[in-house]
Amino acid sequence: YEPTGDVITDRPLVIVVHGGSFVGGSKTGDDVVPICEDLAKMGYVVASIQYRLGVPIFGSIPQNAKRAVVRGMQDSKAAVRYFRRDVAENDNTFRINPEQIYMLGVSAGGFNALNVAYLNTDDEIPSDIDQSDESISGGAEGNSGNPGYSSAIAGVVNIAGAIADLSMIEAGDAPICSFHGTGDTVVPFGSDILTLL
């Protein structure tokens, strides 16, 4: 999604990440398309991205849910790197400012966006996650693509997502704007245990 009729060559980019409990959802879903269209009308370049889905129902559900978050975060970081690579290698196809990349996530996408912003080191990945598993190898950056470019973002907008450990948010990290509702029974408002459907 791009603004129409402008000639600006260093526009901010917002990467939008859909919801769906890590088992469904789409970059063309009703939870994200209106947001993308509105942001483009405001002058932003907007990219709605897809990420790997699936939370196996066999084995440990909490551990499988954490694995889904790690995969989603890795794929979302690869999207950030994609745009920085495009600036460096393809003459900035989308006319963005690579220092003004933001991420907005809805529900499960909010989990992804928060972890892109604040899970910066491999030791912040939950200790019960087997990082030697090929599907989530590559640590905090992952192996989803576009290596060699930064996945840092300038800020994050979280809509009904959550982060497992608030201590991951440190002074100097990307600023956050977070929205949530008190009636959310899947991702509890405030501080509580995540309930999986």
Long-range contacts (C-beta under 8 A, 24 or more apart in sequence): 1-36, 1-37, 1-39, 1-40, 1-45, 1-46, 1-47, 1-48, 2-40, 2-45, 2-46, 2-94, 2-95, 3-40, 3-41, 3-42, 3-43, 3-44, 3-45, 4-40, 6-43, 8-43, 8-95, 9-92, 9-95, 10-95, 10-96, 10-97, 10-100, 11-43, 11-44, 11-45, 11-94, 11-95, 11-96, 11-97, 11-100, 12-43, 12-44, 12-45, 12-96, 12-97, 12-100, 12-101, 12-102, 12-154, 13-44, 13-45, 13-46, 13-47, 13-83, 13-94, 13-96, 13-97, 13-100, 13-101, 13-102, 14-39, 14-44, 14-45, 14-46, 14-47, 14-102, 14-103, 14-104, 14-157, 15-46, 15-47, 15-49, 15-76, 15-79, 15-80, 15-83, 15-101, 15-102, 15-103, 15-104, 15-153, 16-46, 16-47, 16-48, 16-49, 16-103, 16-104, 16-105, 16-106, 16-109, 17-48, 17-49, 17-51, 17-72, 17-76, 17-103, 17-104, 17-105, 17-106, 17-108, 17-109, 17-110, 17-112, 17-113, 18-48, 18-50, 18-106, 18-108, 18-109, 19-105, 19-106, 19-107, 19-108, 19-109, 19-110, 19-160, 20-53, 20-107, 20-108, 21-55, 21-107, 21-108, 21-186, 21-196, 21-197, 22-53, 22-54, 22-55, 22-65, 22-68, 22-69, 22-72, 22-108, 22-111, 23-53, 23-54, 23-55, 24-53, 25-53, 25-108, 25-109, 26-50, 31-106, 31-107, 31-109, 32-106, 32-109, 35-104, 35-106, 39-104, 45-94, 45-95, 45-96, 47-79, 47-83, 47-94, 49-75, 49-76, 49-79, 50-75, 51-75, 51-76, 51-112, 52-135, 55-196, 61-196, 62-196, 63-128, 63-129, 65-194, 65-196, 66-126, 66-128, 66-129, 66-164, 67-129, 67-133, 67-135, 67-136, 69-111, 69-112, 69-115, 69-164, 70-115, 70-125, 70-129, 70-136, 70-142, 71-135, 71-136, 71-142, 72-108, 72-109, 72-111, 72-112, 72-115, 73-111, 73-112, 73-115, 73-116, 73-119, 73-140, 73-142, 74-136, 74-138, 74-140, 74-141, 74-142, 74-143, 74-144, 75-112, 75-142, 75-144, 76-103, 76-105, 76-112, 76-113, 76-115, 76-116, 77-116, 77-140, 77-141, 77-142, 77-144, 77-151, 78-142, 78-144, 78-145, 78-146, 78-151, 80-116, 80-149, 80-150, 80-151, 80-152, 80-153, 81-145, 81-146, 81-147, 81-148, 81-149, 81-150, 81-151, 82-145, 82-146, 84-146, 84-149, 84-150, 85-146, 85-148, 85-149, 88-149, 99-154, 100-154, 101-152, 101-153, 101-154, 102-153, 102-154, 102-155, 102-156, 102-157, 103-153, 103-155, 103-156, 103-157, 104-156, 104-157, 104-158, 104-159, 105-156, 105-157, 105-158, 105-159, 105-161, 106-159, 106-160, 106-161, 107-159, 107-160, 107-161, 107-186, 107-187, 108-161, 109-159, 109-161, 110-158, 110-159, 110-160, 110-161, 110-162, 110-187, 111-161, 111-162, 111-163, 112-161, 113-156, 113-157, 113-158, 113-161, 114-156, 114-158, 114-161, 114-162, 114-163, 114-176, 115-163, 116-151, 116-153, 116-156, 117-153, 117-155, 117-156, 117-173, 117-174, 117-176, 118-163, 118-168, 118-169, 118-170, 118-173, 118-174, 119-168, 120-168, 120-173, 124-165, 124-168, 126-164, 160-184, 160-187, 161-187, 162-187, 162-194
